[in-house]
Amino acid sequence: SSFRRVILTNYDETCAVCGMKIVSSSGVSIIDAAHILPFSKFKIDDPRNGLALCKSHHWLFDHGLMSVDSHNRTVVSRSLDIEMPKDVISQYHKEALILPEKASMFPSLTALEWHRENIFYK
């Protein structure tokens, strides 16, 4: 839970891909704290191993249909065959991530490279 709090604070409770920010009247954000290197495999809760993502972008990231390049731009998989409504996902291809204010909290380029090489479907 501390990982989630740090990630949501760093990203101002905003999805790094689409900019969605929804907080309930009781203060609960719907944005997820996504691990870049899967926690189940690496057990790393360092904030640089995290991204704030809405539910849709978190699922796409975890399933290799979206990743992030070495310039912190999103990459959408070419294996995404059907997209309805049209371009709702692919519109983010090569778009810059919304990053934390502090550069020291930017996502790890090494972790993102691992994700592109091991999870992402090119």
N, C-alpha and C positions, 0 to 999 in steps of 0.2 A: 504493500500500500504506500510505502514511502517513495518507491520508484514512480508510481502513478502521480503522486502529489508533485514531485519534482518536475516530471515531464510536463504535466498540465500547467504548472507555474511558468516553466521556461517558454512554453508555446502559447501562453495566455489563453489556455483552454480552447485553442483554435486548431482545426485540422491543418496540418502542414501542406496538404495537397490542395484542398478546395477552399479553405478559409472558413468552413462552417464552424459556428460557435453557438451552441444552444445550452443554456443553463436553466434548470428549473427554478421556480420561486423559492424552493428550499435549498438552492445552491448546488445542486448536483449537475455535473456536466455529462453530456452523452459522449464526449470525446474519449477515446481509448489511449492508453500509453502502450504503444506497440514496441516490442523488442525487435531489433534488427537481427542480431544473432539470437536464434531461439533460446529462450531461458531453459527449456527442457534439456537442451544439449550442452549449453555453455555456462549456465548459472551466473550470468553477468547482469547485475542491476545498475551498472554505471549509467548515468544520464546520457552519455554519448552513444550508448547502445539503444537509444530510444527515439521514437518519433511520436508526436501527437497526431492521431489519425481518427477520422470519423469511422463509423462501423463499416461502411462500404469500402473505403480505401484500406482499412486494416485487413479486411478479408482478402482483397485483391493482392495486397503486399504479402500476406502470409501464404497465399496460394501461388505465388510466383507470376501473377499476371501484371504486376506493377513493381517497379524498383526505382532506385535513384542512382543517377550517374555520378561521376567524379566531380561534377560542377554543381552538385545539389539541384539537379533538374530531374523531374520524373521521367521514367521510361515505361511505356505501355507495351506489353507483349504483343507480338504479331500473331500469336496463337489464339488471340481473342477473336473468335470467328463471328459470333453473333452479338450484337450490341444494340439493344432496344431500350429506350429510344436511341436513335442513332447519335453517335459521338459523345454520349454522356460520360464515357470513360476516356476514350481516345483524345478528347479535347485537351486533356492534361499532358499529353505526350510532349516532352521537352520544355514543360513549364517549370519555372523556378519554384523551389519549395519556399514556404513561409518559415523562416528560421528564427531561433531565439535571438534576443538582443545581444547577448554575450557570445562572442565567437568561441569562447572556451566551452560552450554548451552545444555547439554545432554537432550533428551526428558524425560519428567516426567514419572517415573515408575507408579505412581498412574493413570495418564491419559492413559497410555498404558494398564494397567490392566482393566480400565473401557472399553476401546476399545475391548479387548479380550472377556470380559464378556457380552457386550451389542451389538456389531456390528459383530464380527468375527463368521463365521460359522465353527464350529469345525469338 
